[in-house]
């Protein structure tokens, strides 16, 4: 049994680059990804003897560790964080500036228009999409921004 645990632990170590790359897709940078993988390893090692498929199991452990960290430091709703009208959106905080800089140009434009209070109709027309498509995009965009802000608040 001890030999099996050593073999599985060595296999985890061999796949570390894969796990860090996966974690980086969740958190956005290598340093935070390394921390997330370390946290997942600490949670996973005591249970390694019961696992058959290490790689899929470990990616699930990493994802659950990311979700736990995000839930622990739940950010305020985006609208509350940005409620000070005197400041431009990109000057609200370092965390928001960092998240905003990672957005694609189209996403930035949609989010800026939404936060400036433009109607869904006006934004949809500007983007040349339907209102329902815009609502879906805004929902996914706000969820992504909230998740990133929640994660960043763990490390700020």
C-alpha positions as CSV (number, residue, x, y, z in Angstrom):
1,X,0.0,0.0,0.0
2,X,2.8,2.4,0.8
3,X,4.4,1.8,-2.5
4,X,1.1,2.6,-4.3
5,X,0.9,5.9,-2.4
6,X,4.5,6.8,-3.3
7,X,3.7,6.0,-7.0
8,X,0.6,8.2,-7.0
9,X,2.4,11.0,-5.2
10,X,5.2,10.9,-7.7
11,X,2.6,10.9,-10.6
12,X,1.1,14.1,-9.1
13,X,4.5,15.7,-8.9
14,X,5.1,14.7,-12.6
15,X,1.8,16.4,-13.6
16,X,2.4,19.6,-11.6
17,X,3.0,21.7,-14.8
18,X,-0.3,20.5,-16.2
19,X,-2.1,21.4,-12.9
20,X,-0.5,24.8,-12.7
21,X,-1.5,25.5,-16.3
22,X,-5.1,24.4,-15.5
23,X,-5.1,26.6,-12.3
24,X,-3.8,29.5,-14.4
25,X,-6.9,29.4,-16.6
26,X,-9.0,29.9,-13.4
27,X,-7.0,32.6,-11.7
28,X,-5.2,34.4,-14.6
29,X,-1.6,34.4,-13.4
30,X,1.2,31.9,-12.6
31,X,1.9,33.0,-9.0
32,X,-1.8,32.6,-7.9
33,X,-2.0,29.4,-9.9
34,X,1.0,27.9,-8.0
35,X,-0.7,28.9,-4.7
36,X,-3.9,27.3,-5.8
37,X,-2.2,24.1,-6.8
38,X,-0.4,24.0,-3.5
39,X,-3.6,24.4,-1.6
40,X,-5.2,21.6,-3.7
41,X,-2.2,19.3,-3.0
42,X,-2.6,19.9,0.7
43,X,-6.2,18.9,0.5
44,X,-5.6,16.0,-1.8
45,X,-2.6,14.1,-0.4
46,X,-4.5,12.6,2.6
47,X,-7.0,11.0,0.2
48,X,-4.7,9.9,-2.5
49,X,-4.9,6.2,-1.6
50,X,-8.6,6.0,-2.6
51,X,-8.1,7.5,-6.1
52,X,-7.9,5.6,-9.4
53,X,-7.7,8.4,-12.0
54,X,-5.3,11.0,-10.6
55,X,-5.3,13.7,-13.2
56,X,-9.1,14.2,-13.5
57,X,-9.5,13.9,-9.8
58,X,-6.8,16.4,-9.1
59,X,-8.3,18.9,-11.6
60,X,-11.6,18.6,-9.7
61,X,-9.8,19.2,-6.4
62,X,-8.1,22.3,-7.9
63,X,-11.5,23.6,-9.2
64,X,-13.1,23.0,-5.8
65,X,-10.2,24.8,-4.0
66,X,-10.7,27.8,-6.4
67,X,-14.4,27.8,-5.7
68,X,-13.9,27.6,-1.9
69,X,-11.4,30.5,-2.0
70,X,-13.8,32.6,-4.1
71,X,-16.8,31.9,-1.8
72,X,-14.8,32.7,1.3
73,X,-14.0,36.1,0.0
74,X,-17.2,36.9,-1.8
75,X,-17.0,40.3,-3.4
76,X,-19.7,42.9,-3.4
77,X,-22.0,43.0,-6.4
78,X,-20.3,44.8,-9.2
79,X,-22.8,47.6,-9.2
80,X,-22.1,48.4,-5.5
81,X,-18.4,48.3,-6.0
82,X,-18.7,50.9,-8.8
83,X,-21.4,53.0,-7.2
84,X,-19.2,56.2,-6.8
85,X,-20.2,58.2,-9.9
86,X,-17.4,60.8,-9.6
87,X,-14.7,58.3,-10.4
88,X,-14.2,56.8,-13.8
89,X,-14.7,53.0,-13.9
90,X,-11.0,52.3,-14.4
91,X,-9.9,54.3,-11.3
92,X,-12.2,52.6,-8.7
93,X,-9.6,50.1,-7.4
94,X,-6.5,48.2,-8.4
95,X,-8.4,45.0,-8.4
96,X,-11.1,46.3,-10.8
97,X,-8.4,47.9,-13.0
98,X,-6.6,44.5,-13.2
99,X,-9.8,42.6,-14.1
100,X,-10.8,45.3,-16.6
101,X,-7.4,45.2,-18.3
102,X,-7.9,41.4,-18.9
103,X,-11.2,42.0,-20.8
104,X,-11.4,42.0,-24.6
105,X,-12.2,45.3,-26.2
106,X,-15.7,44.4,-27.0
107,X,-16.4,43.2,-23.4
108,X,-14.9,46.5,-22.1
109,X,-17.2,48.5,-24.3
110,X,-20.3,46.5,-23.3
111,X,-19.5,46.8,-19.6
112,X,-18.7,50.5,-19.8
113,X,-21.9,51.2,-21.6
114,X,-23.9,49.2,-19.1
115,X,-22.2,50.9,-16.1
116,X,-22.8,54.3,-17.6
117,X,-26.5,53.5,-17.5
118,X,-27.2,53.1,-21.2
119,X,-30.3,51.2,-22.0
120,X,-30.2,47.6,-23.2
121,X,-31.7,48.7,-26.5
122,X,-29.0,51.3,-27.1
123,X,-26.1,48.9,-26.2
124,X,-27.6,46.1,-28.3
125,X,-28.0,48.4,-31.2
126,X,-24.4,49.6,-30.8
127,X,-23.1,46.0,-30.6
128,X,-25.4,44.9,-33.5
129,X,-27.0,42.1,-31.4
130,X,-30.4,41.4,-30.0
131,X,-31.4,42.5,-26.5
132,X,-31.6,38.9,-25.3
133,X,-28.1,38.2,-26.6
134,X,-26.9,41.3,-24.8
135,X,-28.6,40.2,-21.5
136,X,-26.8,36.8,-21.9
137,X,-23.4,38.5,-22.6
138,X,-23.8,40.9,-19.7
139,X,-24.8,38.1,-17.3
140,X,-21.7,36.0,-18.3
141,X,-19.5,39.1,-18.2
142,X,-20.7,40.2,-14.8
143,X,-20.3,36.6,-13.4
144,X,-16.7,36.4,-14.7
145,X,-15.8,39.8,-13.3
146,X,-17.3,39.0,-9.9
147,X,-15.4,35.7,-9.8
148,X,-12.1,37.4,-10.7
149,X,-12.8,40.1,-8.1
150,X,-13.6,37.6,-5.5
151,X,-10.4,35.7,-6.2
152,X,-8.3,38.8,-6.2
153,X,-9.8,39.9,-2.9
154,X,-8.2,36.8,-1.4
155,X,-4.8,38.1,-2.4
156,X,-5.1,41.9,-2.1
